[in-house]
């Protein structure tokens, strides 16, 4: 029974409904980007960013944000409780897997965040907050450094430059490093063409495995 409890996540009916509607949001995101040759998208990252923004918004703006990510009819406290739980559970659920979910707000140095909002970002979302001079080229370097640190160097650059007129840059990074349930045979690795985001073609080492897989088409 103890092992079974460790495998499953115990959530309320309302939280389950939020997750179901957020999954619909994720599928809509993917549907909107069909037709592109190569995509790496993280609806979870978008949801975390929108959740942080919801805490700083009010009125119709907050309602629209909450509706978009599937939290319509919920309070920000209920939203925060679920997202804080998801962050904690994701990073501790599997000893053989490393998951790091990080949030960050780079704020224009001419502005300041309200005390309650700053506390929410730090305490609930574990978000770092830093005031930067967006007119300086060093600001982009600082943001890229944060991204590199949180992704173990896998994403070393997320932004080319910062705009002096920008109010803030809000970022989420999810780092995942796990083991394969069914391992790849290292001897089957071979070089193949890889089409990068910029449409440049490179030759990289590709893992290969032959097996029968179930799939759904809809």
C-alpha positions as a LaTeX table, in Angstrom:
\begin{tabular}{lrrr}
\hline
Residue & $x$ (\AA) & $y$ (\AA) & $z$ (\AA) \\
\hline
Unk1 & 0.00 & 0.00 & 0.00 \\
Unk2 & 2.87 & 2.35 & 0.79 \\
Unk3 & 4.40 & 1.77 & $-2.66$ \\
Unk4 & 1.03 & 2.33 & $-4.33$ \\
Unk5 & 0.55 & 5.66 & $-2.57$ \\
Unk6 & 3.97 & 6.81 & $-3.77$ \\
Unk7 & 2.96 & 6.13 & $-7.37$ \\
Unk8 & $-0.22$ & 8.18 & $-7.39$ \\
Unk9 & $-1.02$ & 11.84 & $-6.81$ \\
Unk10 & $-3.90$ & 12.55 & $-4.45$ \\
Unk11 & $-5.78$ & 15.64 & $-5.62$ \\
Unk12 & $-9.25$ & 17.07 & $-5.10$ \\
Unk13 & $-12.03$ & 17.00 & $-7.67$ \\
Unk14 & $-11.61$ & 20.71 & $-8.31$ \\
Unk15 & $-7.88$ & 20.33 & $-8.87$ \\
Unk16 & $-8.52$ & 17.39 & $-11.20$ \\
Unk17 & $-10.89$ & 19.58 & $-13.21$ \\
Unk18 & $-8.26$ & 22.33 & $-13.43$ \\
Unk19 & $-5.71$ & 19.83 & $-14.73$ \\
Unk20 & $-8.18$ & 18.46 & $-17.28$ \\
Unk21 & $-8.91$ & 21.95 & $-18.62$ \\
Unk22 & $-5.21$ & 22.83 & $-18.62$ \\
Unk23 & $-4.58$ & 19.71 & $-20.72$ \\
Unk24 & $-7.11$ & 21.07 & $-23.21$ \\
Unk25 & $-5.15$ & 24.33 & $-23.25$ \\
Unk26 & $-1.96$ & 22.35 & $-23.95$ \\
Unk27 & $-3.56$ & 20.54 & $-26.89$ \\
Unk28 & $-4.81$ & 23.87 & $-28.26$ \\
Unk29 & $-1.26$ & 25.23 & $-28.12$ \\
Unk30 & 0.00 & 22.28 & $-30.15$ \\
Unk31 & $-2.88$ & 22.59 & $-32.63$ \\
Unk32 & $-2.04$ & 26.26 & $-33.23$ \\
Unk33 & 1.52 & 25.37 & $-34.21$ \\
Unk34 & 0.81 & 22.53 & $-36.63$ \\
Unk35 & 2.42 & 22.83 & $-40.04$ \\
Unk36 & 5.88 & 23.71 & $-38.74$ \\
Unk37 & 8.64 & 21.24 & $-39.52$ \\
Unk38 & 10.24 & 21.34 & $-36.09$ \\
Unk39 & 8.83 & 22.37 & $-32.74$ \\
Unk40 & 9.80 & 22.04 & $-29.12$ \\
Unk41 & 6.99 & 23.44 & $-27.01$ \\
Unk42 & 6.27 & 23.35 & $-23.30$ \\
Unk43 & 2.63 & 24.14 & $-22.42$ \\
Unk44 & 3.60 & 23.53 & $-18.80$ \\
Unk45 & 6.10 & 26.40 & $-18.97$ \\
Unk46 & 3.45 & 28.67 & $-20.47$ \\
Unk47 & 1.03 & 27.68 & $-17.72$ \\
Unk48 & 3.51 & 28.46 & $-14.96$ \\
Unk49 & 4.24 & 31.87 & $-16.50$ \\
Unk50 & 0.54 & 32.65 & $-16.89$ \\
Unk51 & $-0.13$ & 31.57 & $-13.31$ \\
Unk52 & 2.51 & 33.97 & $-12.01$ \\
Unk53 & 1.05 & 36.75 & $-14.15$ \\
Unk54 & $-2.45$ & 35.99 & $-12.84$ \\
Unk55 & $-1.23$ & 36.74 & $-9.34$ \\
Unk56 & $-0.10$ & 40.17 & $-10.45$ \\
Unk57 & $-3.21$ & 40.97 & $-12.48$ \\
Unk58 & $-6.72$ & 42.04 & $-11.50$ \\
Unk59 & $-10.24$ & 42.27 & $-12.87$ \\
Unk60 & $-10.92$ & 41.21 & $-16.45$ \\
Unk61 & $-7.22$ & 40.65 & $-17.20$ \\
Unk62 & $-6.87$ & 38.11 & $-14.41$ \\
Unk63 & $-10.14$ & 36.43 & $-15.39$ \\
Unk64 & $-8.93$ & 36.01 & $-18.99$ \\
Unk65 & $-5.60$ & 34.56 & $-17.86$ \\
Unk66 & $-7.30$ & 32.12 & $-15.50$ \\
Unk67 & $-9.76$ & 31.06 & $-18.18$ \\
Unk68 & $-6.99$ & 30.49 & $-20.71$ \\
Unk69 & $-5.05$ & 28.02 & $-18.54$ \\
Unk70 & $-8.18$ & 26.23 & $-17.30$ \\
Unk71 & $-8.56$ & 27.85 & $-13.88$ \\
Unk72 & $-11.83$ & 29.65 & $-14.58$ \\
Unk73 & $-14.00$ & 29.84 & $-11.47$ \\
Unk74 & $-11.02$ & 29.28 & $-9.17$ \\
Unk75 & $-9.24$ & 31.73 & $-6.90$ \\
Unk76 & $-5.56$ & 32.53 & $-7.28$ \\
Unk77 & $-5.02$ & 30.82 & $-3.90$ \\
Unk78 & $-6.49$ & 27.60 & $-5.32$ \\
Unk79 & $-4.39$ & 27.99 & $-8.45$ \\
Unk80 & $-1.22$ & 28.55 & $-6.42$ \\
Unk81 & $-1.89$ & 25.55 & $-4.19$ \\
Unk82 & $-2.14$ & 23.24 & $-7.19$ \\
Unk83 & 0.89 & 24.63 & $-9.04$ \\
Unk84 & 3.05 & 24.59 & $-5.91$ \\
Unk85 & 2.07 & 20.95 & $-5.41$ \\
Unk86 & 2.86 & 20.07 & $-9.04$ \\
Unk87 & 6.30 & 21.69 & $-8.76$ \\
Unk88 & 7.15 & 19.88 & $-5.54$ \\
Unk89 & 5.77 & 16.54 & $-6.69$ \\
Unk90 & 7.50 & 16.68 & $-10.09$ \\
Unk91 & 10.90 & 17.30 & $-8.53$ \\
Unk92 & 10.63 & 14.51 & $-5.92$ \\
Unk93 & 8.46 & 11.81 & $-7.52$ \\
Unk94 & 11.21 & 9.63 & $-9.01$ \\
Unk95 & 14.67 & 9.11 & $-7.56$ \\
Unk96 & 15.95 & 7.95 & $-10.97$ \\
Unk97 & 14.81 & 11.15 & $-12.67$ \\
Unk98 & 16.00 & 14.71 & $-12.25$ \\
Unk99 & 13.39 & 17.41 & $-12.79$ \\
Unk100 & 14.05 & 21.07 & $-12.09$ \\
Unk101 & 11.30 & 23.66 & $-12.52$ \\
Unk102 & 12.57 & 27.21 & $-12.19$ \\
Unk103 & 10.90 & 30.61 & $-12.52$ \\
Unk104 & 12.48 & 34.02 & $-12.89$ \\
Unk105 & 11.48 & 37.66 & $-13.33$ \\
Unk106 & 13.99 & 40.11 & $-14.77$ \\
Unk107 & 12.54 & 43.50 & $-13.87$ \\
Unk108 & 13.32 & 46.88 & $-15.40$ \\
Unk109 & 15.45 & 48.63 & $-12.78$ \\
Unk110 & 13.19 & 51.69 & $-12.95$ \\
Unk111 & 10.26 & 49.66 & $-11.58$ \\
Unk112 & 9.49 & 47.75 & $-8.40$ \\
Unk113 & 7.14 & 44.90 & $-7.55$ \\
Unk114 & 4.56 & 45.09 & $-4.80$ \\
Unk115 & 5.61 & 43.34 & $-1.62$ \\
Unk116 & 2.79 & 40.77 & $-1.66$ \\
Unk117 & 3.44 & 39.85 & $-5.29$ \\
Unk118 & 7.17 & 39.53 & $-4.71$ \\
Unk119 & 6.47 & 37.20 & $-1.78$ \\
Unk120 & 4.06 & 35.10 & $-3.90$ \\
Unk121 & 6.59 & 34.63 & $-6.71$ \\
Unk122 & 9.36 & 33.69 & $-4.31$ \\
Unk123 & 7.47 & 31.53 & $-1.80$ \\
Unk124 & 5.01 & 29.70 & $-4.07$ \\
Unk125 & 6.79 & 29.56 & $-7.42$ \\
Unk126 & 10.36 & 29.61 & $-6.12$ \\
Unk127 & 10.98 & 32.47 & $-8.53$ \\
Unk128 & 14.11 & 34.56 & $-8.58$ \\
Unk129 & 13.56 & 38.30 & $-9.00$ \\
Unk130 & 16.27 & 40.62 & $-10.27$ \\
Unk131 & 16.28 & 44.28 & $-11.28$ \\
Unk132 & 18.33 & 44.85 & $-14.44$ \\
Unk133 & 19.30 & 47.75 & $-16.67$ \\
Unk134 & 17.62 & 46.75 & $-19.94$ \\
Unk135 & 19.56 & 49.46 & $-21.77$ \\
Unk136 & 22.76 & 47.55 & $-21.05$ \\
Unk137 & 23.87 & 44.56 & $-23.16$ \\
Unk138 & 24.83 & 42.88 & $-19.89$ \\
Unk139 & 21.14 & 42.38 & $-19.06$ \\
Unk140 & 20.66 & 39.78 & $-21.80$ \\
Unk141 & 23.82 & 38.04 & $-20.65$ \\
Unk142 & 22.48 & 37.82 & $-17.10$ \\
Unk143 & 19.16 & 36.36 & $-18.30$ \\
Unk144 & 20.97 & 33.82 & $-20.49$ \\
Unk145 & 23.23 & 32.89 & $-17.59$ \\
Unk146 & 20.19 & 32.15 & $-15.43$ \\
Unk147 & 18.73 & 29.97 & $-18.17$ \\
Unk148 & 21.97 & 28.06 & $-18.59$ \\
Unk149 & 22.28 & 27.44 & $-14.86$ \\
Unk150 & 18.73 & 26.12 & $-14.56$ \\
Unk151 & 19.00 & 23.78 & $-17.57$ \\
Unk152 & 22.45 & 22.41 & $-16.76$ \\
Unk153 & 23.84 & 24.21 & $-19.81$ \\
Unk154 & 21.37 & 22.63 & $-22.24$ \\
Unk155 & 19.86 & 26.05 & $-23.10$ \\
Unk156 & 22.61 & 28.61 & $-22.85$ \\
Unk157 & 20.88 & 31.41 & $-24.76$ \\
Unk158 & 17.20 & 32.33 & $-24.63$ \\
Unk159 & 17.38 & 36.00 & $-25.61$ \\
Unk160 & 19.57 & 38.09 & $-27.93$ \\
Unk161 & 19.00 & 41.49 & $-26.36$ \\
Unk162 & 16.72 & 43.38 & $-24.00$ \\
Unk163 & 14.57 & 46.36 & $-24.91$ \\
Unk164 & 15.04 & 49.46 & $-22.73$ \\
Unk165 & 11.26 & 50.00 & $-22.95$ \\
Unk166 & 10.41 & 46.52 & $-21.64$ \\
Unk167 & 8.81 & 46.32 & $-18.21$ \\
Unk168 & 9.96 & 42.81 & $-17.40$ \\
Unk169 & 10.99 & 39.45 & $-18.82$ \\
Unk170 & 9.25 & 36.52 & $-17.15$ \\
Unk171 & 10.86 & 33.11 & $-17.66$ \\
Unk172 & 10.24 & 29.48 & $-16.82$ \\
Unk173 & 12.72 & 26.67 & $-17.36$ \\
Unk174 & 12.03 & 22.95 & $-17.00$ \\
Unk175 & 15.04 & 20.65 & $-16.95$ \\
Unk176 & 14.45 & 16.90 & $-17.29$ \\
Unk177 & 17.03 & 14.12 & $-17.15$ \\
Unk178 & 15.72 & 10.58 & $-16.86$ \\
Unk179 & 16.51 & 7.03 & $-17.84$ \\
Unk180 & 14.83 & 5.13 & $-20.65$ \\
Unk181 & 12.37 & 2.41 & $-19.62$ \\
Unk182 & 13.72 & 0.40 & $-22.54$ \\
Unk183 & 17.36 & 1.21 & $-23.16$ \\
Unk184 & 18.80 & 2.03 & $-26.59$ \\
Unk185 & 21.62 & $-0.13$ & $-27.91$ \\
Unk186 & 24.62 & 2.18 & $-28.07$ \\
Unk187 & 26.02 & 0.30 & $-31.07$ \\
Unk188 & 22.94 & 1.33 & $-33.08$ \\
Unk189 & 23.72 & 5.04 & $-32.74$ \\
Unk190 & 24.64 & 6.62 & $-36.07$ \\
Unk191 & 24.98 & 10.03 & $-37.67$ \\
Unk192 & 21.92 & 11.41 & $-39.46$ \\
Unk193 & 20.72 & 14.78 & $-40.70$ \\
Unk194 & 19.17 & 17.08 & $-38.13$ \\
Unk195 & 17.09 & 20.06 & $-39.25$ \\
Unk196 & 17.59 & 22.86 & $-36.74$ \\
Unk197 & 15.19 & 25.67 & $-35.86$ \\
Unk198 & 17.01 & 27.99 & $-38.26$ \\
Unk199 & 16.54 & 25.35 & $-40.99$ \\
Unk200 & 20.27 & 24.69 & $-41.00$ \\
Unk201 & 21.11 & 21.03 & $-41.57$ \\
Unk202 & 23.65 & 19.42 & $-39.29$ \\
Unk203 & 24.84 & 15.86 & $-38.86$ \\
Unk204 & 24.38 & 14.62 & $-35.32$ \\
Unk205 & 24.42 & 11.27 & $-33.57$ \\
Unk206 & 20.93 & 9.74 & $-33.46$ \\
Unk207 & 19.71 & 6.90 & $-31.27$ \\
Unk208 & 17.88 & 4.13 & $-33.12$ \\
Unk209 & 15.63 & 1.36 & $-31.96$ \\
Unk210 & 13.30 & $-1.01$ & $-33.79$ \\
Unk211 & 10.18 & $-2.24$ & $-32.03$ \\
Unk212 & 6.39 & $-2.29$ & $-32.29$ \\
Unk213 & 4.70 & 0.77 & $-30.78$ \\
Unk214 & 1.06 & 1.61 & $-30.20$ \\
Unk215 & $-0.10$ & 5.04 & $-31.26$ \\
Unk216 & $-3.32$ & 6.99 & $-31.64$ \\
Unk217 & $-4.30$ & 9.17 & $-34.56$ \\
Unk218 & $-7.12$ & 11.67 & $-34.11$ \\
\hline
\end{tabular}
